[in-house]
Amino acid sequence: MIRFKDLKDVYLIGEIGINHNGDLQIAKKLIDAVYACGWKCVKFQKRNPDVCVPESQKNTKRDTPWGMMTYLEYKKRTEFGRKEYDYIDKYCREKPLNWTASVWDLGSFKFMKKYDLPFIKLPSAKINDMELVEAVAKSGIPVLASTGMSSLGEIDKLVSILRKYSCEFALMHTNSSYPTPLEELNLNCIVTLRKRYDCVIGYSGHEYNVEPTVYACVLGAKIIERHITLDHTMWGTDQSSSLEVGAMYLLNRRVQHIDMMLGSGIKKISASERKIINKLKHNLCERRK
């Protein structure tokens, strides 16, 4: 299990979500990409479509790569089960690479508890599901919770429950629009959340590019989650706002060592400056004579 407070470098999570389109081979390639790019964790989403799909949408027809089907049939078509997750667990451990999942219902959380996961993710849409929040908080498994579509009052309630059960947790600032307009990113909220809750804060980005994610790290985000894809043109609602492999590699290079570069903020003469201080300041004094 992870201790968020002990993280030294930025912890990068590759959110596969449902970008695998129900294909284990696509999932494997994305896992390989996360590992090859030096990211720390790969994440999926687990839900019971019978519970999570609203009744009004279950019988809505949808044109998919597998033909015309109801929305409920489509969601079941892209949902991994025991066989797939057993394989994912084995595949990630062999690398090794951390993996986890967002849980959207109580049954899915109970399903995921059978694996030795570093943490469980609570998606923004479910932090008001008090039955689910309490079950996760009581489990002893660290929790990463996203805060999109939520007021401070709602986040207050979430945090109070997590702290009631002494749950190890971190909060993720995010905007739940896919993709998120730049003017709605509100990255300064990272500072707001850190001051209000005195906990580790991360950032889950749904924008097209990588620069806002870098700025999030400068503002203090210690955990980064980005959706990832093999190709933006693949079928699926999340593909266009996901990072392709090249951007994953680029992002990792940009965010590592940010803390080292920012430094302590204390004004002092650095070690490298001391090697030249006599030469440069001495010359200046000589010219003034």
Secondary structure, 3 states (H helix, E strand, C coil): CCCHHHCCCCEEEEEEECCCCCCHHHHHHHHHHHHHCCCCEEEEEECCHHHHCCHHHHCCEEEECCEEEEHHHHHHHCCCCHHHHHHHHHHHHHCCCEEEEEECCHHHHHHHCCCCCCCEEECHHHCCCHHHHHHHHHCCCCEEEECCCCCHHHHHHHHHHHHHCCCCEEEEEECCCCCCCHHHCCCCHHHHHHHHHCCCEEEEECCCCCHHHHHHHHCCCCEEEEEECCCCCCCCCCCCCCECHHHHHHHHHHHCCHHHHHCCCCCCCCHHHHHHHHHHHHHHHHHHC
